[in-house]
Amino acid sequence: MSAQAPEQADIVVVGAGSAGAVAAARLAREAGLRVVLLEAGPDFPSEAADPPAFLVGGNLIGGAFTGAGAATPDLDWGYWSEPVSGERRVRLHRGRLVGGSSMINGCVAVRAAPADFDRWVSLGARGWSWAEMLPFYERVEVDVPIRTYERDAWQPFQHAFVAGFEELGFAWTPRINDPASWGGVVGPWPQNRRNEIRHGTLVTHVRPARARANLTIVDRALADRVLLDGARAAGVRYLRGGRAHELRAGCVILSAGAYGSPAILQRSGIGPAGVLAAAGVQQLAELPVGEGLLDHPQTLLRASAPPALARMSGPGFAVVARGENYWAFPLPLDEDEDEGVVGVAFGLGVQEPRGSVRIAGADPELAPLIDHRYRHVLDAGLFDRAWADFTALCATAAWREAGIAPAEPEGLAGALRERLATAFHPASSCAIGRVVDERLRVLGFEGLLVGDASVFPDNTTNNPNLTCLAVGERVAAFATA
């Protein structure tokens, strides 16, 4: 339920996004626990009866990814990257509402690859193998409806996209979430939607949890820092309604995301000495909080096409191809009556470059300094394989006969200068083995856990949202073990 903020709880979860909402809902099933869920953005307690517009957004995608991102600026954190080329910066959309980024993203519901977890274990994440993660995916998939779109619902360009990749030798798979569906496959992209309604965690987890008397949701509550009693978490200080509040709790779970969780820890005095000193924060513990930040760089490569092929007539994220260290999906961009424009968005499932999140000062209302080192991407050749496959795609009979022709006069370098962007998948800024242990406890502290994409030892090789939900399940289990 939504209520006046209490002063005492057993567990407080900071951040009601993908992982935090799952964690709070799971913890609230323990009737003896008083659970408080803090969220910086607004709650929508009547969304079931009076659905907001964003519940049906994020599926019919066109130019500039219209239809993705927050429905209004008030539901976004408004973050920007460091300059990429010249003064151009990348908008880093993050949801600021109950449900978090699960309520503004593209609703792609895919598991990580088994090989991702092999890497995690090799990096020190004991207990995070594929076999040990699978039950948590299965638990999430009980609560989250996942569907794919049949061919008769596809957009015209999606049919050409699949035909072109099959001509390149990619194997058709009807099940992208099959553990074997990696490297050279094309098929329908799983979506967490039902009746064309977005099933982010506001719907799937917060809605049923509201009825539990032991859960309190406090919205518009901006977390400042963790209250510490020596090396033990004692609660959270947050801002709400222009006033500072303190919520005492025996356990604190930070689920504020790969940008928010490290910022809260740094304001709490936990982080690199130089970062804290520059922000005027007294250091309590030296940990590489905010370092090792990863993302999935993404770019859009364009082609011209007959207007009929560029029609935006169906779901925007219906199909996907998985190549060598990338995934790709088709986008109709412009239905101009003389000449249509289409594109293929390529996201990279790579583990570079590594950047950082650093607070700009002690004030929680200051946006953190987010450095994804995108300039490295311009020079490192990371998109070379994707460019080669796009060039081959444009030369397939399927595309030539459909009237599709490349429209990148400046080649890959020009496309990256203009359109290098993010897939909105930040991770690894509070990684297992560096900032938290394998049970997600902040090293050197008691009663303080982190549960979101920031704990990934390195990034998943595709969309991470379903993995974030699984992390929410795991951090709830660790907090009560």
Buried (B, 14 or more C-beta within 10 A) or exposed (E): EBEEBBEEBBBBBBBBBBBBBBBBBBBBEBEEBBBBBBBBBBBBBEBEEEBBEBBBBBBBBBBEBEBBBBBEEEBBBEBEBBEBEEEBBBBBBBBBBBBBBBBBBBBBBBBBBBEBBEBBBEBBBEEBBBEBBBEBBEBBBEBBBBBBBEEEEBBBBBBBBBBBBBBBEBEEBEEBBEEEBBBBBBBBBBBBBBEEBBBBBBBBBBBEBBEBEBBBBBBBBBBBBBBBEEEBBBBBBBBBEEEEBEBBBBBBBBBBBBBBBBBBBBBBBBBBEEBBEBBEBEBBBEBBBBBBBBBBBBBBBBBBBBBEBBBBBBBBBBBBBBBEBBBBBBBBBBBEEEBBBBBBBBBBBBBBBBBBBBBEBBEBEEBBBBBBBBBBBBEBEBBEBBBEBBBBBBEBEBBEEBBBEBBBEEEBEEBBBBBBBBBBBBBBBBBBBBBBBBBBBBEEBBBBBBBBBBBBBBBBBBBBBBBBBBBBBBBBBBBEE
